[in-house]
Amino acid sequence: MWASIASSNGFDNSKGMLEALNKEMTPSQIQEAQGLARECLKKNYKGC
């Protein structure tokens, strides 16, 4: 989730970490993490 948020905010170093994590995660885990990232952004990072 946090790597996805960092990548969407333009942190270049996070792209490599996100790629590495995606190789280790299942498609459903990736989908869940992306959903959590979207929820976190909607909440303005409160309660994430």
Secondary structure, DSSP 8 states (H G I E B T S, - for coil): -HHHHHHHTT-HHHHHHHHHHHHHS-HHHHHHHHHHHHHHHHTTTTT-
